[in-house]
Amino acid sequence: MTDATGGAKGPDELRQQIQRTRSELGNTVEELAGKADVKGRARARAADLRDKAGAMTVQLRSSAAQAGHTVHDKATHAGPRPVRGAVRAGMRHPGPVLVAGAAAGAAVVAVEVLRRRQQAHHWPRGRHWTPRGRQWPLWHR
């Protein structure tokens, strides 16, 4: 086989050793070429991330759909019967619901306008500064 110095004893063994060394060197060169191929590694990484993102998208869509079904089921089965009936009637005939909402909004606006007009006649209220830079006395408030 080999002698004490690590060399081959015969020509056949020398050829085998050369063949092993060439094979190891070829594997090393392939590994180094793979590490040096930045563009190829980037493409592989992008494909991997694309696959992960696709899987995450599918998972999120399914969980969102499941949550939507759960909310829908709870909404259709929740609340007392009169409330459900009123909601269903409002869904069938939205005109009166819109009129009632507009009337409520107009009432809120009218109350706010009247409140502001009334406050304007009671000026000064709270802490207001006089032109001379002093606060109004407590008896004036």
N, CA, C and O atoms as CSV, one atom per row, in Angstrom:
chain,resi,resn,atom,element,x,y,z
A,1,MET,N,N,0.828,-1.178,0.000
A,1,MET,CA,C,0.000,0.000,0.000
A,1,MET,C,C,0.878,1.249,0.000
A,1,MET,O,O,1.489,1.573,-1.018
A,2,THR,N,N,0.946,1.952,1.130
A,2,THR,CA,C,1.799,3.138,1.185
A,2,THR,C,C,2.902,2.908,2.191
A,2,THR,O,O,2.746,2.137,3.138
A,3,ASP,N,N,4.009,3.575,1.983
A,3,ASP,CA,C,5.092,3.432,2.937
A,3,ASP,C,C,4.928,4.440,4.067
A,3,ASP,O,O,3.932,5.163,4.094
A,4,ALA,N,N,5.859,4.510,4.982
A,4,ALA,CA,C,5.771,5.355,6.169
A,4,ALA,C,C,5.755,6.840,5.819
A,4,ALA,O,O,5.241,7.635,6.607
A,5,THR,N,N,6.291,7.243,4.686
A,5,THR,CA,C,6.338,8.646,4.327
A,5,THR,C,C,5.045,9.109,3.678
A,5,THR,O,O,4.911,10.300,3.396
A,6,GLY,N,N,4.074,8.214,3.423
A,6,GLY,CA,C,2.791,8.589,2.842
A,6,GLY,C,C,2.761,8.461,1.345
A,6,GLY,O,O,1.742,8.804,0.745
A,7,GLY,N,N,3.783,8.000,0.711
A,7,GLY,CA,C,3.834,7.857,-0.729
A,7,GLY,C,C,3.271,6.508,-1.165
A,7,GLY,O,O,3.095,5.603,-0.350
A,8,ALA,N,N,2.996,6.391,-2.445
A,8,ALA,CA,C,2.448,5.150,-2.977
A,8,ALA,C,C,3.565,4.150,-3.193
A,8,ALA,O,O,4.688,4.532,-3.523
A,9,LYS,N,N,3.261,2.845,-3.004
A,9,LYS,CA,C,4.262,1.798,-3.203
A,9,LYS,C,C,4.386,1.423,-4.660
A,9,LYS,O,O,5.481,1.162,-5.158
A,10,GLY,N,N,3.256,1.396,-5.342
A,10,GLY,CA,C,3.309,0.958,-6.722
A,10,GLY,C,C,2.569,1.910,-7.640
A,10,GLY,O,O,1.893,2.826,-7.173
A,11,PRO,N,N,2.695,1.695,-8.970
A,11,PRO,CA,C,2.049,2.593,-9.917
A,11,PRO,C,C,0.526,2.523,-9.864
A,11,PRO,O,O,-0.140,3.534,-10.089
A,12,ASP,N,N,-0.041,1.350,-9.572
A,12,ASP,CA,C,-1.510,1.252,-9.492
A,12,ASP,C,C,-2.053,2.050,-8.310
A,12,ASP,O,O,-3.050,2.764,-8.419
A,13,GLU,N,N,-1.373,1.907,-7.193
A,13,GLU,CA,C,-1.810,2.653,-6.019
A,13,GLU,C,C,-1.635,4.154,-6.235
A,13,GLU,O,O,-2.450,4.947,-5.763
A,14,LEU,N,N,-0.619,4.535,-6.919
A,14,LEU,CA,C,-0.396,5.943,-7.238
A,14,LEU,C,C,-1.522,6.482,-8.108
A,14,LEU,O,O,-1.996,7.598,-7.893
A,15,ARG,N,N,-1.954,5.693,-9.093
A,15,ARG,CA,C,-3.067,6.108,-9.959
A,15,ARG,C,C,-4.354,6.270,-9.150
A,15,ARG,O,O,-5.107,7.219,-9.367
A,16,GLN,N,N,-4.610,5.346,-8.216
A,16,GLN,CA,C,-5.808,5.441,-7.379
A,16,GLN,C,C,-5.759,6.692,-6.499
A,16,GLN,O,O,-6.762,7.386,-6.333
A,17,GLN,N,N,-4.606,6.963,-5.951
A,17,GLN,CA,C,-4.451,8.150,-5.107
A,17,GLN,C,C,-4.666,9.417,-5.935
A,17,GLN,O,O,-5.307,10.355,-5.461
A,18,ILE,N,N,-4.152,9.462,-7.144
A,18,ILE,CA,C,-4.347,10.612,-8.027
A,18,ILE,C,C,-5.823,10.775,-8.357
A,18,ILE,O,O,-6.335,11.894,-8.390
A,19,GLN,N,N,-6.514,9.653,-8.603
A,19,GLN,CA,C,-7.941,9.695,-8.925
A,19,GLN,C,C,-8.742,10.245,-7.733
A,19,GLN,O,O,-9.640,11.066,-7.921
A,20,ARG,N,N,-8.424,9.796,-6.507
A,20,ARG,CA,C,-9.117,10.300,-5.305
A,20,ARG,C,C,-8.872,11.787,-5.126
A,20,ARG,O,O,-9.792,12.542,-4.811
A,21,THR,N,N,-7.649,12.200,-5.325
A,21,THR,CA,C,-7.303,13.612,-5.164
A,21,THR,C,C,-8.044,14.458,-6.197
A,21,THR,O,O,-8.552,15.530,-5.869
A,22,ARG,N,N,-8.108,13.986,-7.433
A,22,ARG,CA,C,-8.841,14.712,-8.480
A,22,ARG,C,C,-10.325,14.830,-8.125
A,22,ARG,O,O,-10.935,15.882,-8.317
A,23,SER,N,N,-10.899,13.740,-7.607
A,23,SER,CA,C,-12.312,13.747,-7.231
A,23,SER,C,C,-12.562,14.749,-6.100
A,23,SER,O,O,-13.504,15.539,-6.161
A,24,GLU,N,N,-11.720,14.712,-5.079
A,24,GLU,CA,C,-11.860,15.661,-3.957
A,24,GLU,C,C,-11.680,17.089,-4.437
A,24,GLU,O,O,-12.415,17.988,-4.028
A,25,LEU,N,N,-10.701,17.295,-5.302
A,25,LEU,CA,C,-10.462,18.638,-5.846
A,25,LEU,C,C,-11.653,19.108,-6.684
A,25,LEU,O,O,-12.024,20.280,-6.625
A,26,GLY,N,N,-12.253,18.202,-7.462
A,26,GLY,CA,C,-13.433,18.560,-8.252
A,26,GLY,C,C,-14.607,18.961,-7.361
A,26,GLY,O,O,-15.313,19.927,-7.650
A,27,ASN,N,N,-14.813,18.205,-6.265
A,27,ASN,CA,C,-15.894,18.552,-5.326
A,27,ASN,C,C,-15.647,19.914,-4.680
A,27,ASN,O,O,-16.569,20.715,-4.527
A,28,THR,N,N,-14.396,20.166,-4.306
A,28,THR,CA,C,-14.052,21.449,-3.685
A,28,THR,C,C,-14.287,22.593,-4.657
A,28,THR,O,O,-14.818,23.637,-4.277
A,29,VAL,N,N,-13.892,22.401,-5.913
A,29,VAL,CA,C,-14.089,23.444,-6.924
A,29,VAL,C,C,-15.578,23.701,-7.137
A,29,VAL,O,O,-15.988,24.853,-7.277
A,30,GLU,N,N,-16.403,22.636,-7.165
A,30,GLU,CA,C,-17.844,22.813,-7.339
A,30,GLU,C,C,-18.441,23.592,-6.167
A,30,GLU,O,O,-19.292,24.457,-6.375
A,31,GLU,N,N,-18.007,23.296,-4.936
A,31,GLU,CA,C,-18.499,24.018,-3.767
A,31,GLU,C,C,-18.116,25.491,-3.828
A,31,GLU,O,O,-18.929,26.367,-3.536
A,32,LEU,N,N,-16.858,25.754,-4.214
A,32,LEU,CA,C,-16.406,27.147,-4.308
A,32,LEU,C,C,-17.150,27.895,-5.415
A,32,LEU,O,O,-17.492,29.067,-5.256
A,33,ALA,N,N,-17.398,27.219,-6.529
A,33,ALA,CA,C,-18.130,27.857,-7.622
A,33,ALA,C,C,-19.562,28.172,-7.192
A,33,ALA,O,O,-20.117,29.210,-7.551
A,34,GLY,N,N,-20.151,27.261,-6.419
A,34,GLY,CA,C,-21.501,27.507,-5.914
A,34,GLY,C,C,-21.542,28.699,-4.972
A,34,GLY,O,O,-22.486,29.487,-5.012
A,35,LYS,N,N,-20.530,28.841,-4.127
A,35,LYS,CA,C,-20.480,29.983,-3.212
A,35,LYS,C,C,-20.187,31.279,-3.951
A,35,LYS,O,O,-20.639,32.343,-3.530
A,36,ALA,N,N,-19.445,31.209,-5.034
A,36,ALA,CA,C,-19.092,32.407,-5.783
A,36,ALA,C,C,-20.214,32.855,-6.710
A,36,ALA,O,O,-20.210,34.000,-7.163
A,37,ASP,N,N,-21.167,31.989,-7.001
A,37,ASP,CA,C,-22.275,32.330,-7.897
A,37,ASP,C,C,-23.328,33.119,-7.115
A,37,ASP,O,O,-24.331,32.558,-6.673
A,38,VAL,N,N,-23.095,34.409,-6.949
A,38,VAL,CA,C,-23.976,35.268,-6.164
A,38,VAL,C,C,-25.349,35.384,-6.824
A,38,VAL,O,O,-26.377,35.331,-6.149
A,39,LYS,N,N,-25.355,35.541,-8.125
A,39,LYS,CA,C,-26.618,35.695,-8.848
A,39,LYS,C,C,-27.479,34.437,-8.700
A,39,LYS,O,O,-28.684,34.533,-8.468
A,40,GLY,N,N,-26.869,33.277,-8.831
A,40,GLY,CA,C,-27.607,32.020,-8.690
A,40,GLY,C,C,-28.130,31.823,-7.279
A,40,GLY,O,O,-29.254,31.361,-7.087
A,41,ARG,N,N,-27.307,32.176,-6.277
A,41,ARG,CA,C,-27.754,32.069,-4.889
A,41,ARG,C,C,-28.885,33.035,-4.602
A,41,ARG,O,O,-29.820,32.700,-3.875
A,42,ALA,N,N,-28.807,34.241,-5.173
A,42,ALA,CA,C,-29.877,35.221,-4.976
A,42,ALA,C,C,-31.181,34.734,-5.604
A,42,ALA,O,O,-32.254,34.900,-5.025
A,43,ARG,N,N,-31.083,34.134,-6.788
A,43,ARG,CA,C,-32.289,33.585,-7.437
A,43,ARG,C,C,-32.906,32.466,-6.597
A,43,ARG,O,O,-34.124,32.400,-6.431
A,44,ALA,N,N,-32.053,31.592,-6.073
A,44,ALA,CA,C,-32.548,30.490,-5.250
A,44,ALA,C,C,-33.213,31.016,-3.986
A,44,ALA,O,O,-34.260,30.517,-3.574
A,45,ARG,N,N,-32.604,32.024,-3.372
A,45,ARG,CA,C,-33.170,32.628,-2.154
A,45,ARG,C,C,-34.495,33.313,-2.467
A,45,ARG,O,O,-35.445,33.199,-1.692
A,46,ALA,N,N,-34.571,34.026,-3.593
A,46,ALA,CA,C,-35.809,34.694,-3.991
A,46,ALA,C,C,-36.916,33.677,-4.241
A,46,ALA,O,O,-38.061,33.897,-3.845
A,47,ALA,N,N,-36.588,32.572,-4.891
A,47,ALA,CA,C,-37.585,31.531,-5.136
A,47,ALA,C,C,-38.070,30.934,-3.823
A,47,ALA,O,O,-39.260,30.662,-3.662
A,48,ASP,N,N,-37.151,30.731,-2.885
A,48,ASP,CA,C,-37.521,30.188,-1.579
A,48,ASP,C,C,-38.452,31.158,-0.843
A,48,ASP,O,O,-39.467,30.743,-0.284
A,49,LEU,N,N,-38.105,32.440,-0.846
A,49,LEU,CA,C,-38.950,33.434,-0.179
A,49,LEU,C,C,-40.306,33.558,-0.869
A,49,LEU,O,O,-41.323,33.756,-0.205
A,50,ARG,N,N,-40.325,33.444,-2.201
A,50,ARG,CA,C,-41.589,33.503,-2.940
A,50,ARG,C,C,-42.496,32.350,-2.535
A,50,ARG,O,O,-43.700,32.529,-2.353
A,51,ASP,N,N,-41.910,31.168,-2.394
A,51,ASP,CA,C,-42.685,30.003,-1.978
A,51,ASP,C,C,-43.234,30.183,-0.559
A,51,ASP,O,O,-44.390,29.863,-0.283
A,52,LYS,N,N,-42.388,30.698,0.331
A,52,LYS,CA,C,-42.841,30.935,1.707
A,52,LYS,C,C,-43.954,31.976,1.750
A,52,LYS,O,O,-44.925,31.814,2.490
A,53,ALA,N,N,-43.822,33.047,0.958
A,53,ALA,CA,C,-44.846,34.087,0.927
A,53,ALA,C,C,-46.159,33.541,0.376
A,53,ALA,O,O,-47.233,33.878,0.875
A,54,GLY,N,N,-46.076,32.705,-0.644
A,54,GLY,CA,C,-47.292,32.085,-1.188
A,54,GLY,C,C,-47.983,31.208,-0.161
A,54,GLY,O,O,-49.209,31.228,-0.046
A,55,ALA,N,N,-47.206,30.442,0.582
A,55,ALA,CA,C,-47.792,29.595,1.617
A,55,ALA,C,C,-48.415,30.436,2.719
A,55,ALA,O,O,-49.488,30.106,3.225
A,56,MET,N,N,-47.749,31.520,3.092
A,56,MET,CA,C,-48.274,32.408,4.136
A,56,MET,C,C,-49.558,33.076,3.654
A,56,MET,O,O,-50.496,33.242,4.434
A,57,THR,N,N,-49.610,33.459,2.388
A,57,THR,CA,C,-50.809,34.091,1.834
A,57,THR,C,C,-51.986,33.129,1.885
A,57,THR,O,O,-53.089,33.513,2.273
A,58,VAL,N,N,-51.759,31.902,1.501
A,58,VAL,CA,C,-52.833,30.901,1.543
A,58,VAL,C,C,-53.312,30.707,2.978
A,58,VAL,O,O,-54.513,30.629,3.233
A,59,GLN,N,N,-52.376,30.630,3.901
A,59,GLN,CA,C,-52.736,30.424,5.306
A,59,GLN,C,C,-53.533,31.615,5.839
A,59,GLN,O,O,-54.543,31.425,6.516
A,60,LEU,N,N,-53.089,32.846,5.540
A,60,LEU,CA,C,-53.798,34.030,6.013
A,60,LEU,C,C,-55.189,34.138,5.400
A,60,LEU,O,O,-56.145,34.509,6.081
A,61,ARG,N,N,-55.302,33.814,4.121
A,61,ARG,CA,C,-56.625,33.869,3.485
A,61,ARG,C,C,-57.584,32.873,4.120
A,61,ARG,O,O,-58.753,33.186,4.347
A,62,SER,N,N,-57.091,31.684,4.402
A,62,SER,CA,C,-57.981,30.684,4.996
A,62,SER,C,C,-58.392,31.088,6.408
A,62,SER,O,O,-59.549,30.906,6.785
A,63,SER,N,N,-57.458,31.636,7.198
A,63,SER,CA,C,-57.819,32.056,8.557
A,63,SER,C,C,-58.749,33.269,8.523
A,63,SER,O,O,-59.634,33.388,9.370
A,64,ALA,N,N,-58.560,34.173,7.554
A,64,ALA,CA,C,-59.455,35.323,7.438
A,64,ALA,C,C,-60.851,34.876,7.018
A,64,ALA,O,O,-61.848,35.393,7.521
A,65,ALA,N,N,-60.922,33.929,6.113
A,65,ALA,CA,C,-62.225,33.408,5.697
A,65,ALA,C,C,-62.922,32.716,6.857
A,65,ALA,O,O,-64.131,32.859,7.042
A,66,GLN,N,N,-62.159,31.974,7.628
A,66,GLN,CA,C,-62.740,31.291,8.782
A,66,GLN,C,C,-63.239,32.309,9.800
A,66,GLN,O,O,-64.323,32.138,10.359
A,67,ALA,N,N,-62.463,33.373,10.052
A,67,ALA,CA,C,-62.891,34.412,10.986
A,67,ALA,C,C,-64.137,35.118,10.469
A,67,ALA,O,O,-65.037,35.436,11.246
A,68,GLY,N,N,-64.197,35.364,9.170
A,68,GLY,CA,C,-65.376,35.996,8.584
A,68,GLY,C,C,-66.615,35.138,8.755
A,68,GLY,O,O,-67.690,35.649,9.070
A,69,HIS,N,N,-66.471,33.837,8.550
A,69,HIS,CA,C,-67.609,32.941,8.734
A,69,HIS,C,C,-68.048,32.926,10.200
A,69,HIS,O,O,-69.243,32.903,10.496
A,70,THR,N,N,-67.082,32.938,11.109
A,70,THR,CA,C,-67.412,32.936,12.532
A,70,THR,C,C,-68.165,34.203,12.908
A,70,THR,O,O,-69.173,34.138,13.612
A,71,VAL,N,N,-67.687,35.354,12.446
A,71,VAL,CA,C,-68.358,36.619,12.751
A,71,VAL,C,C,-69.749,36.640,12.141
A,71,VAL,O,O,-70.700,37.096,12.776
A,72,HIS,N,N,-69.874,36.153,10.922
A,72,HIS,CA,C,-71.180,36.131,10.265
A,72,HIS,C,C,-72.152,35.253,11.042
A,72,HIS,O,O,-73.307,35.627,11.245
A,73,ASP,N,N,-71.682,34.078,11.477
A,73,ASP,CA,C,-72.541,33.184,12.244
A,73,ASP,C,C,-72.967,33.811,13.557
A,73,ASP,O,O,-74.131,33.715,13.948
A,74,LYS,N,N,-72.019,34.460,14.248
A,74,LYS,CA,C,-72.358,35.107,15.518
A,74,LYS,C,C,-73.317,36.270,15.300
A,74,LYS,O,O,-74.228,36.480,16.100
A,75,ALA,N,N,-73.118,37.026,14.224
A,75,ALA,CA,C,-73.980,38.178,13.963
A,75,ALA,C,C,-75.397,37.747,13.612
A,75,ALA,O,O,-76.362,38.411,13.992
A,76,THR,N,N,-75.526,36.657,12.901
A,76,THR,CA,C,-76.871,36.224,12.527
A,76,THR,C,C,-77.592,35.571,13.689
A,76,THR,O,O,-78.823,35.546,13.714
A,77,HIS,N,N,-76.849,35.039,14.655
A,77,HIS,CA,C,-77.488,34.370,15.785
A,77,HIS,C,C,-77.454,35.205,17.058
A,77,HIS,O,O,-77.933,34.749,18.096
A,78,ALA,N,N,-76.908,36.400,17.008
A,78,ALA,CA,C,-76.784,37.223,18.210
A,78,ALA,C,C,-77.949,38.198,18.320
A,78,ALA,O,O,-78.632,38.488,17.338
A,79,GLY,N,N,-78.157,38.688,19.513
A,79,GLY,CA,C,-79.162,39.717,19.746
A,79,GLY,C,C,-80.550,39.144,19.930
A,79,GLY,O,O,-80.840,38.028,19.498
A,80,PRO,N,N,-81.413,39.928,20.581
A,80,PRO,CA,C,-82.787,39.478,20.774
A,80,PRO,C,C,-83.557,39.469,19.456
A,80,PRO,O,O,-83.158,40.120,18.490
A,81,ARG,N,N,-84.628,38.749,19.427
A,81,ARG,CA,C,-85.425,38.602,18.208
A,81,ARG,C,C,-85.911,39.934,17.644
A,81,ARG,O,O,-85.824,40.122,16.430
A,82,PRO,N,N,-86.420,40.876,18.455
A,82,PRO,CA,C,-86.900,42.144,17.869
A,82,PRO,C,C,-85.783,42.916,17.157
A,82,PRO,O,O,-86.022,43.545,16.126
A,83,VAL,N,N,-84.582,42.869,17.699
A,83,VAL,CA,C,-83.469,43.592,17.071
A,83,VAL,C,C,-83.143,42.961,15.720
A,83,VAL,O,O,-82.938,43.661,14.729
A,84,ARG,N,N,-83.097,41.622,15.694
A,84,ARG,CA,C,-82.824,40.961,14.426
A,84,ARG,C,C,-83.892,41.275,13.395
A,84,ARG,O,O,-83.590,41.477,12.218
A,85,GLY,N,N,-85.139,41.316,13.836
A,85,GLY,CA,C,-86.223,41.635,12.914
A,85,GLY,C,C,-86.102,43.046,12.378
A,85,GLY,O,O,-86.348,43.287,11.196
A,86,ALA,N,N,-85.722,43.988,13.243
A,86,ALA,CA,C,-85.563,45.374,12.804
A,86,ALA,C,C,-84.409,45.506,11.820
A,86,ALA,O,O,-84.503,46.244,10.839
A,87,VAL,N,N,-83.327,44.793,12.084
A,87,VAL,CA,C,-82.179,44.850,11.178
A,87,VAL,C,C,-82.544,44.252,9.820
A,87,VAL,O,O,-82.189,44.801,8.777
A,88,ARG,N,N,-83.237,43.153,9.840
A,88,ARG,CA,C,-83.640,42.532,8.575
A,88,ARG,C,C,-84.598,43.439,7.806
A,88,ARG,O,O,-84.497,43.554,6.585
A,89,ALA,N,N,-85.538,44.090,8.523
A,89,ALA,CA,C,-86.464,45.011,7.855
A,89,ALA,C,C,-85.702,46.186,7.257
A,89,ALA,O,O,-86.015,46.638,6.156
A,90,GLY,N,N,-84.706,46.677,7.980
A,90,GLY,CA,C,-83.890,47.772,7.464
A,90,GLY,C,C,-83.089,47.367,6.247
A,90,GLY,O,O,-82.861,48.176,5.347
A,91,MET,N,N,-82.660,46.116,6.214
A,91,MET,CA,C,-81.915,45.636,5.049
A,91,MET,C,C,-82.830,45.495,3.830
A,91,MET,O,O,-82.412,45.742,2.698
A,92,ARG,N,N,-84.068,45.098,4.072
A,92,ARG,CA,C,-85.003,44.937,2.954
A,92,ARG,C,C,-85.472,46.284,2.410
A,92,ARG,O,O,-85.642,46.436,1.200
A,93,HIS,N,N,-85.683,47.264,3.293
A,93,HIS,CA,C,-86.194,48.582,2.893
A,93,HIS,C,C,-85.263,49.653,3.452
A,93,HIS,O,O,-85.530,50.183,4.531
A,94,PRO,N,N,-84.182,49.986,2.752
A,94,PRO,CA,C,-83.199,50.927,3.301
A,94,PRO,C,C,-83.658,52.388,3.265
A,94,PRO,O,O,-83.065,53.212,3.962
A,95,GLY,N,N,-84.661,52.741,2.503
A,95,GLY,CA,C,-85.107,54.139,2.394
A,95,GLY,C,C,-85.486,54.750,3.732
A,95,GLY,O,O,-84.940,55.792,4.094
A,96,PRO,N,N,-86.405,54.140,4.486
A,96,PRO,CA,C,-86.775,54.720,5.778
A,96,PRO,C,C,-85.604,54.801,6.755
A,96,PRO,O,O,-85.528,55.727,7.563
A,97,VAL,N,N,-84.702,53.842,6.681
A,97,VAL,CA,C,-83.538,53.878,7.567
A,97,VAL,C,C,-82.664,55.082,7.234
A,97,VAL,O,O,-82.163,55.752,8.136
A,98,LEU,N,N,-82.480,55.361,5.952
A,98,LEU,CA,C,-81.688,56.521,5.553
A,98,LEU,C,C,-82.358,57.821,5.972
A,98,LEU,O,O,-81.681,58.750,6.412
A,99,VAL,N,N,-83.675,57.899,5.840
A,99,VAL,CA,C,-84.409,59.108,6.247
A,99,VAL,C,C,-84.269,59.313,7.749
A,99,VAL,O,O,-84.040,60.434,8.203
A,100,ALA,N,N,-84.403,58.243,8.524
A,100,ALA,CA,C,-84.275,58.358,9.979
A,100,ALA,C,C,-82.849,58.778,10.359
A,100,ALA,O,O,-82.663,59.588,11.268
A,101,GLY,N,N,-81.862,58.239,9.680
A,101,GLY,CA,C,-80.471,58.629,9.955
A,101,GLY,C,C,-80.215,60.081,9.610
A,101,GLY,O,O,-79.523,60.780,10.351
A,102,ALA,N,N,-80.760,60.547,8.499
A,102,ALA,CA,C,-80.589,61.948,8.111
A,102,ALA,C,C,-81.278,62.863,9.110
A,102,ALA,O,O,-80.744,63.919,9.450
A,103,ALA,N,N,-82.469,62.470,9.591
A,103,ALA,CA,C,-83.182,63.283,10.583
A,103,ALA,C,C,-82.396,63.353,11.886
A,103,ALA,O,O,-82.310,64.415,12.503
A,104,ALA,N,N,-81.829,62.243,12.302
A,104,ALA,CA,C,-81.029,62.243,13.531
A,104,ALA,C,C,-79.798,63.127,13.363
A,104,ALA,O,O,-79.440,63.869,14.278
A,105,GLY,N,N,-79.150,63.053,12.209
A,105,GLY,CA,C,-77.982,63.912,11.961
A,105,GLY,C,C,-78.358,65.382,11.949
A,105,GLY,O,O,-77.621,66.209,12.487
A,106,ALA,N,N,-79.494,65.728,11.343
A,106,ALA,CA,C,-79.944,67.121,11.330
A,106,ALA,C,C,-80.253,67.593,12.739
A,106,ALA,O,O,-79.970,68.742,13.078
A,107,ALA,N,N,-80.828,66.731,13.568
A,107,ALA,CA,C,-81.128,67.110,14.947
A,107,ALA,C,C,-79.850,67.390,15.725
A,107,ALA,O,O,-79.790,68.345,16.500
A,108,VAL,N,N,-78.842,66.574,15.527
A,108,VAL,CA,C,-77.566,66.784,16.212
A,108,VAL,C,C,-76.948,68.116,15.784
A,108,VAL,O,O,-76.449,68.864,16.625
A,109,VAL,N,N,-76.976,68.413,14.500
A,109,VAL,CA,C,-76.416,69.669,13.990
A,109,VAL,C,C,-77.195,70.850,14.556
A,109,VAL,O,O,-76.589,71.842,14.962
A,110,ALA,N,N,-78.531,70.768,14.593
A,110,ALA,CA,C,-79.346,71.874,15.107
A,110,ALA,C,C,-79.058,72.123,16.577
A,110,ALA,O,O,-78.942,73.276,16.991
A,111,VAL,N,N,-78.942,71.080,17.367
A,111,VAL,CA,C,-78.638,71.248,18.794
A,111,VAL,C,C,-77.275,71.904,18.972
A,111,VAL,O,O,-77.121,72.775,19.828
A,112,GLU,N,N,-76.301,71.507,18.193
A,112,GLU,CA,C,-74.964,72.088,18.300
A,112,GLU,C,C,-74.966,73.560,17.915
A,112,GLU,O,O,-74.322,74.371,18.580
A,113,VAL,N,N,-75.681,73.918,16.849
A,113,VAL,CA,C,-75.757,75.326,16.429
A,113,VAL,C,C,-76.415,76.159,17.521
A,113,VAL,O,O,-75.923,77.238,17.853
A,114,LEU,N,N,-77.503,75.682,18.078
A,114,LEU,CA,C,-78.181,76.430,19.148
A,114,LEU,C,C,-77.288,76.564,20.378
A,114,LEU,O,O,-77.267,77.620,21.009
A,115,ARG,N,N,-76.565,75.528,20.719
A,115,ARG,CA,C,-75.677,75.585,21.882
A,115,ARG,C,C,-74.577,76.619,21.678
A,115,ARG,O,O,-74.241,77.363,22.599
A,116,ARG,N,N,-74.023,76.666,20.481
A,116,ARG,CA,C,-72.955,77.641,20.205
A,116,ARG,C,C,-73.481,79.073,20.195
A,116,ARG,O,O,-72.798,79.987,20.657
A,117,ARG,N,N,-74.688,79.271,19.673
A,117,ARG,CA,C,-75.276,80.616,19.682
A,117,ARG,C,C,-75.517,81.092,21.108
A,117,ARG,O,O,-75.301,82.260,21.427
A,118,GLN,N,N,-75.964,80.183,21.955
A,118,GLN,CA,C,-76.238,80.541,23.335
A,118,GLN,C,C,-74.939,80.865,24.065
A,118,GLN,O,O,-74.909,81.773,24.896
A,119,GLN,N,N,-73.894,80.155,23.772
A,119,GLN,CA,C,-72.601,80.433,24.405
A,119,GLN,C,C,-72.057,81.787,23.976
A,119,GLN,O,O,-71.376,82.448,24.760
A,120,ALA,N,N,-72.337,82.208,22.771
A,120,ALA,CA,C,-71.819,83.482,22.283
A,120,ALA,C,C,-72.384,84.640,23.085
A,120,ALA,O,O,-71.716,85.667,23.202
A,121,HIS,N,N,-73.585,84.524,23.644
A,121,HIS,CA,C,-74.199,85.604,24.413
A,121,HIS,C,C,-73.692,85.655,25.839
A,121,HIS,O,O,-73.933,86.638,26.538
A,122,HIS,N,N,-72.991,84.614,26.293
A,122,HIS,CA,C,-72.509,84.582,27.672
A,122,HIS,C,C,-71.012,84.805,27.749
A,122,HIS,O,O,-70.371,84.358,28.700
A,123,TRP,N,N,-70.446,85.482,26.776
A,123,TRP,CA,C,-69.013,85.701,26.792
A,123,TRP,C,C,-68.679,86.728,27.858
A,123,TRP,O,O,-69.498,87.633,28.014
A,124,PRO,N,N,-67.633,86.712,28.582
A,124,PRO,CA,C,-66.575,85.721,28.639
A,124,PRO,C,C,-66.914,84.584,29.604
A,124,PRO,O,O,-67.499,84.811,30.663
A,125,ARG,N,N,-66.552,83.397,29.236
A,125,ARG,CA,C,-66.712,82.231,30.092
A,125,ARG,C,C,-65.347,81.592,30.291
A,125,ARG,O,O,-64.512,81.595,29.386
A,126,GLY,N,N,-65.131,81.061,31.444
A,126,GLY,CA,C,-63.859,80.408,31.671
A,126,GLY,C,C,-62.748,81.423,31.848
A,126,GLY,O,O,-62.970,82.513,32.376
A,127,ARG,N,N,-61.560,81.067,31.410
A,127,ARG,CA,C,-60.401,81.933,31.592
A,127,ARG,C,C,-60.110,82.663,30.285
A,127,ARG,O,O,-59.563,82.076,29.351
A,128,HIS,N,N,-60.469,83.924,30.218
A,128,HIS,CA,C,-60.161,84.751,29.062
A,128,HIS,C,C,-59.269,85.892,29.523
A,128,HIS,O,O,-59.347,86.320,30.674
A,129,TRP,N,N,-58.443,86.371,28.651
A,129,TRP,CA,C,-57.512,87.436,28.990
A,129,TRP,C,C,-58.091,88.775,28.558
A,129,TRP,O,O,-58.717,88.893,27.505
A,130,THR,N,N,-57.873,89.749,29.372
A,130,THR,CA,C,-58.312,91.106,29.035
A,130,THR,C,C,-57.264,91.719,28.132
A,130,THR,O,O,-56.153,91.196,28.052
A,131,PRO,N,N,-57.571,92.789,27.461
A,131,PRO,CA,C,-56.568,93.434,26.614
A,131,PRO,C,C,-55.333,93.872,27.389
A,131,PRO,O,O,-54.258,93.976,26.799
A,132,ARG,N,N,-55.448,94.133,28.689
A,132,ARG,CA,C,-54.293,94.555,29.470
A,132,ARG,C,C,-53.450,93.375,29.940
A,132,ARG,O,O,-52.433,93.577,30.604
A,133,GLY,N,N,-53.851,92.145,29.610
A,133,GLY,CA,C,-53.035,90.994,29.950
A,133,GLY,C,C,-53.376,90.368,31.279
A,133,GLY,O,O,-52.658,89.475,31.730
A,134,ARG,N,N,-54.461,90.805,31.936
A,134,ARG,CA,C,-54.849,90.212,33.217
A,134,ARG,C,C,-56.079,89.339,33.014
A,134,ARG,O,O,-56.825,89.510,32.051
A,135,GLN,N,N,-56.280,88.397,33.937
A,135,GLN,CA,C,-57.484,87.577,33.864
A,135,GLN,C,C,-58.668,88.348,34.431
A,135,GLN,O,O,-58.509,89.270,35.230
A,136,TRP,N,N,-59.868,87.942,33.992
A,136,TRP,CA,C,-61.061,88.540,34.559
A,136,TRP,C,C,-61.157,88.162,36.036
A,136,TRP,O,O,-60.782,87.049,36.406
A,137,PRO,N,N,-61.627,89.020,36.847
A,137,PRO,CA,C,-61.773,88.666,38.268
A,137,PRO,C,C,-62.812,87.551,38.460
A,137,PRO,O,O,-63.666,87.330,37.602
A,138,LEU,N,N,-62.725,86.868,39.580
A,138,LEU,CA,C,-63.610,85.733,39.839
A,138,LEU,C,C,-65.084,86.159,39.826
A,138,LEU,O,O,-65.927,85.399,39.350
A,139,TRP,N,N,-65.422,87.370,40.344
A,139,TRP,CA,C,-66.821,87.804,40.398
A,139,TRP,C,C,-67.385,88.112,39.032
A,139,TRP,O,O,-68.602,88.216,38.878
A,140,HIS,N,N,-66.504,88.264,38.008
A,140,HIS,CA,C,-66.965,88.603,36.667
A,140,HIS,C,C,-67.315,87.377,35.834
A,140,HIS,O,O,-67.947,87.505,34.785
A,141,ARG,N,N,-66.921,86.208,36.276
A,141,ARG,CA,C,-67.127,84.991,35.498
A,141,ARG,C,C,-68.536,84.532,35.504
A,141,ARG,O,O,-68.857,83.516,34.888
